[in-house]
Amino acid sequence: MSAKKTISTILLVLGIVALILFALADRIGIGRNPGYGLQQIAGMIIGAVVAVVGLIMARRK
């Protein structure tokens, strides 16, 4: 596996994990307040962006 493929896979997985972690923060007990707060929304957006970057990198030749 090439270095580019490895980095893209890592970014994709980390982005998805971050997105899920921030989305479920209240349910798993790491959220401060009930409902979606600013930090939680920002974390979800950042996770989604990282996942998309990883996906784009993986699809490029």
N, C-alpha and C positions, 0 to 999 in steps of 0.2 A: 504494500500500500504506500502510495507516495505521501510526502509531507503535506501537500495541499489537500489531499483527500482526508488525511487524518485530522487536520485542523478544521476542515469543513464539517466533519462528523462530530467532533468535539463541540463546536459552536452550535450545531443543530441540537444535539442532546442537551447541552447546558441551557440553551434558550427554552426548550420545551420544559425542562425540569423547573426552571425559574418561573415560567409562566404558570405552571400547575401549582407550584409552591405558593406564589403570591395570590393566586385565585382561591386557594383553599386555606389561606392563613388563619382565618377565623375558626374554621372547622377543626383544624389540627392544633389549635391553642397557641399560636404564636402572634395572633393579631391583638392589637391593643384595644381597639374599640369595635363594637359590632357594626356590620355593614362595611362597604368598601370605602376606605379612606384614600387620601391623596398619595401616600407612600405605596399603598397596595396597587392602586391604578398605575402609578409610575413604574412599579416593578413589573407589572404585567406587560406594559408597553415595551419596556426594555427587553424583557424575555422574548417577546414576539419578534422584535427587531433583530435580536441576536440569532434567533432560529431562522428567520428569513435570510439573513446574511449567510448563514451556514448552508442553507438550501441553495441559494444562488451560487455560492462557491462550488458546491457539489455538482451542480448541473452544467457548469462551464467546462469547456474542454481545454 
